[in-house]
Amino acid sequence: MKFTISTNIDGVLFKGRVCVNEMRLKDFLTRELDGRGVVDTNRDVLLEEFFKDPTKYIRDKGALNEIQASGHYLSMKRAVKGEVIFDEDIRKLCDKGVNNPPGRSLAAAEVKAAVHNSSKHFLDAAAEEARNPTTTSAPEKLEGCYKSVHNARRSHAVEFPDGVERKKTGMGMGVHEGKPEQSWTYKKADDAIEKNDAVQQFGATLPVLMVLASEKGWPYSRNTIQDPPKDVFVNCEVDRVWQIVKGDLTAWLSPHGGTDFRPKRRVLIGTPGIGKSVAAGSYFLYQLLHCDVKKIQVVVHCFGGEDAYVSDKTIQSGDKIRR
């Protein structure tokens, strides 16, 4: 990650990654330890709280000992501890009006000394890089890619109910061009949203899958040695994740959102190969390009490596840059 004079303290310390201390204990135990230790009373506990007193949330000593002996537990504990320190230092500096590394360099000695050594190391290095930026490669123009993604052709697959259509085609599913008559709907569930199967128009068939086809492929496929895939497959779960992000954007871009709302860092957890980067990332890009250009002018799409794809909606152009 490259640092400039405009990079904020948060970006330097967290480097744009998602905070694991905001992960729930249930998700951590399910992902790393096959759900060992999950009970109803600890499902919604944040990892930051759990690591302060593990015995408070997992009463089974045998299960707790097994969990604490695992490498996943130890590495996550270190990560959470580091993030707690970063959060504390960010608050200290922001309270003193310091928002970026150059600002910290100009601050009073007691302000600079107030942060932990681990934070100091990263902030000093970022300030030095901001003062002496290295030369970056020129952006690579991606001719036609912006419009190809923006105008991606939509289709959807639906499941035929038992009846004439299924018997006539001999198949259980059919593919139709365009948007479905009715897409998936969702409902609030605590602090999340989940699919709501109860809401369905009479006679309308919900899609099983939606497909977006871009003639020039998608940014994630630009580095492949084969012909870039043109299709992105979107299921209900991918769309549900977008609805969560869309809710954050709506609140953030509201008239008072800039001061009253701060977007959350969110992590999409799942098994490799299920489409976290390919499907979700591409679907987010497609949706963001269709957001009001007065509210979102530029979209930056990153996924691993050092390449970033910058879409300027004001001139409908896309560039590939080396970060």
Order of alpha helices (4+ residues) and beta strands (2+ residues): alpha-alpha-alpha-alpha-alpha-alpha-alpha-alpha-alpha-beta-alpha-beta-alpha-beta-beta-beta-beta-beta-alpha-alpha-alpha-beta-beta-beta
